[in-house]
Amino acid sequence: MKRQRSYTAVATLAGAMSLLAPNAARATDEIQVYNAGIADVGQFTIQQHLNYVALGQKDPPFPGGFPSNHSLNGTPEFAYGMTDWWELGLYLPFAVQDRQFLSDAFKLRTLFVSPHAEHRDLFYGVNFELSYEMPKFAQTRWGLEIRPIIGVRNSQYEFIVNPIVDIGFGSKGEADFAPAARLARNFGNDVFAGFEYYADFGKIGSFDKLPDQQHTLFAVTDFKAGVFDVNFGVGYGLTPASDRFVVKTIIGYAFPVPGQKSDGNTRMSSGPVNPFTHAATRSFQP
């Protein structure tokens, strides 16, 4: 009887641990919908992502992890345009919590898109992102994000979907479905506003129950501040497993293309306003 109780206790503990899925620890270093816009050939760009979880999860997502509540998450993102359809990128994610700076190692990405996506009514692409993560951020050291990009636009509106598959390698890894979407309007004068939606349904083939899924809706705006491009958003978590209140910011700069005459206001190929590497496209065509 005692041995049977021990087995029962172990099984119960294992079941509880399985609820703490590795990908539930998703760091909020990058909150962004990719739009298939990339840097010009030979051009370097940099973006600084900063996201503050003002009201988040107070319990760690897994043993040894850190809770998201009151954490500042971010990453510098460096990108380089290889061709008019291919871009390479590097991330150096981090988090700051309780006066501690925590590094999450690095991420490498390669992005393939329809050329000159900013001038297309229908645009598409796919991004592959290989990550090496630290123990406080994930239960798997290596991960792969596969992010398809599908979008449509007219002279005033754009709608973009990123049906993301997030894969963790190793004995504790799994493949999660974590889609993102954006609906935005061009208000003129370098100002865009709209909504972005981010979710994590859990393991593909065995989605979590709705209260255990992550669903967050952001109100966002994009604008120009001198030579810098700013994306700002405030998000509200719609389920108990979601961070309740999150503020996100992206500040981007595109370096001049070597060999091209600079006019003092260098912009990337993604359009005349907010030329992010893959934030929402700015150049609308009727």
N, C-alpha and C positions, 0 to 999 in steps of 0.2 A: 504493500500500500504506500509506504514511504517513497519507494522508487517510482511508483506510478505518479505520485504527486510531484516529484522532481521533474519527471518528463513533462507533466502538464505545465509546470511553471516555466520550463525552458521553452516549450511550444508557445506559451502566452507571450513570453519576452520576445521570441523570434517574430511572432505576428506583429507585435507593437513596433519592432524595429523595421519591419517591412513597410510600415505605413510612412516611415520617415525616408521617403524615396530620395536617392542621391540628387536628382535634379530639382527637388524642392528647395535646394540651397542656392538657386539661381541668383548670382550676384547681379545687382542692378547697376553695373558699371556702364552699360550702354543700353539706353532706351530709345530706339530709333526704328523707323520704318524705311527700308531701302527702296529707292525709286529708280534704280538703273542708271543714274547719273554718275559719271566718273571723271577723274582728272584728265586734262589734255595729255597727249603723248609727250613724255619727258617732263611732266610737271609734278612737283611735290605739293602736297597739301597737309595740313594739320588741323585736327579738331580736339578740343578738350571737353570731355563729357564730365559733368558733375551732377549727381543726383542725391538728394537728401530725403531720407525716410523719416518724416516728422512723426508719423504714428504707424508703427509696423508690428511685426511679430515679436513677442517678448520671450518666446521660448526658442532655443536653438533648433534648427531643422533636423539635426542629427547629432549624436554625441561628439563633442569636440568642435562643433560648428559655432558660429556666433549669430545671435538673433539680429534681425534687421532693424529693430526699433532704434531710432535716433542715430542711425549710421549715415555717414557720408561716403558715397561710392562714386568711382569715376575711373577714367582712363584717358591718357593721351592717345590719339589715333593718328598714325602716320600713313600716308598713302602715296603711291607713285603710278602715273599713267604709263602703261607699257605700249598699248595700241589704242585705237578708237573703240575697242570692244573688250579690253582686258586691263584690270587694275590690281596691284598688289598692296597689301596693308599689314600693319603691325600695331598691336595693342599692348599696353603695359598696365593692366587693371590693378586697382588698389581699393582699400576701404580704410576709413578712419572712424574709430569708435572708442569711447572712454579714453581719449587722449593717446590711443595707440594707432600707429600706422601699420597696416597689414598689406603686404604685397600678394597679389594673386598671379605671380609669374608672368606669362605672356600668352598672346594669341596671334596666330598668323592666318591671313585670309587671302583668297584669290577670287576675284569677282569678274564674271563674264556677263556681258549685257548686249542688247541690240544697239548697234552704233548710233550715236547722236539721239539717244532716247528722249532728250528734252524737246526734240522737234517732232516727235511722233504722237499720234492720237492713241495708239496702242503700243505699249512698250513692255519689255520682259527681260529676264536675266536670271542668273543663279549665282549664289555666293557660297563658297566652302570655307569654313573657319575651323582650324585646328587649334585646340587650346591645351595648355599644360597648367593644371590648377593646384593650389596649395591645400593642405588638409582642412583648414578652417572654412574653405569655400565649397568644397565638394568631397564626396567619398570616393570619387574616381580621379586618378591623376590626369588621364588623357580623355579628351572629348572632341566630338566633331559636330558642328552645326551645318546643316544643309538648308539654305534659305532660297527658295524660288521667289521670283519677283514678277508680279503681273499687275499692270496698271493701265488705266484709261484716263483721258482728259479732254476737255474742250477749252474754250476761251476763258471760262470762269472757274470751273471745278476740276478736281482730280480725285480719283479713287484708286487706291493701291492696296494690294493684298500680299502678305508674305506668309505662306503656309509652311512654317518652320518645323523641321525635324531635328531634335537635339539628342545626340547619342553619347552615352557614357560608356567607356570601355572598361573591361575588367569584370570580376565576379559580382560587383555591386552596381554595374552599369545597366542601363536600359535605354530604350528609344522613346522619347516623349514627343507629343505633338504640342507645339507652342506657337500658335499663329499670331500674327499682328496685322493691323489694317489701319488705313488712314483715309479720311475724307476731309478735303480742305478747299477753301475758296480764296480766289485772288481779289483783294479789296483795292488794289492799286497802290501806288506810292511805296513800293517795296514792302507791303504788309500782306501777310497771308494768315488766315486763321481757320481752325477746324477742330477735328477730333481724331484722336488716335486710340486704338484699342489693342491691348496686350493680354494674352491668356496662356495658361499652361494646363492642358487637360489631363496630363499624366501619361502613363505608359500606353503606347499604341497597342490596341487590341484588348486593353483592360483599363479604360479611363477611370479616374477617381470619381467618387461621388461628388455632386455639384458643390457641397460645402467645402470639400477638400481641394477643389480646383482653384486656380488663380485667374481672376478676371479683373482687369483694371482699365478704366476709361479716363483718358486725358483730354483736357481742353488745352489746345496748343496755339501758339502764334510764332511767326517767323518774320524777322525784320533785319534791316541793315543798320550797323552802327559804325560808321566810318568805313575802314577797310575790313572790318570784321562782320561775320554773319552770325546771327543769334537765333537759336531755337529755344523757346521756353514753354514749359507745360506744367500743369498741375493735375495730378491724377488721384482718383478715388477708387479704392478697392471695393468690389461688388460682392465678394464672398468672404466668409470668415478666414479662409486660408490666405487671402490677399493682404498685402500691406494696405492699411486704410488710407493713408495720406502721403503722397510722394510729390516732390518738386523736382523737375528735370530741366537741365540746361545744357546746350551744346554751343560752344563758341568756335567758329571755324575761320581759317585763313588759307588762301590759295597763293602760293608763291608764283612769281612771274615765270613764264615758260622760257627756258634758255633759247636765245636766238630771236625772240620776239620782242618788239619794242613795247616797253611798259608805259601805260598812260597814268600810272600812279594809283590805279584802281583795278588791279588785276583780278580777273574772275575766271572761275573754272568753266568747263564746257557745259555745265548743267544749267546755264541760263543767267540772266542779268540780275537776279535777286537771290540772295542766300545760296551761293554755289557750294553747297555741301557735297562731300564725296558721294553720299547716297542718302541725303535727307530728301524731303519732298521736292519734286522738280519745280522750278520757278518760271521757266519760259513756256507760256501757254500759246498754242496756235489755234486759230479758229477752225 
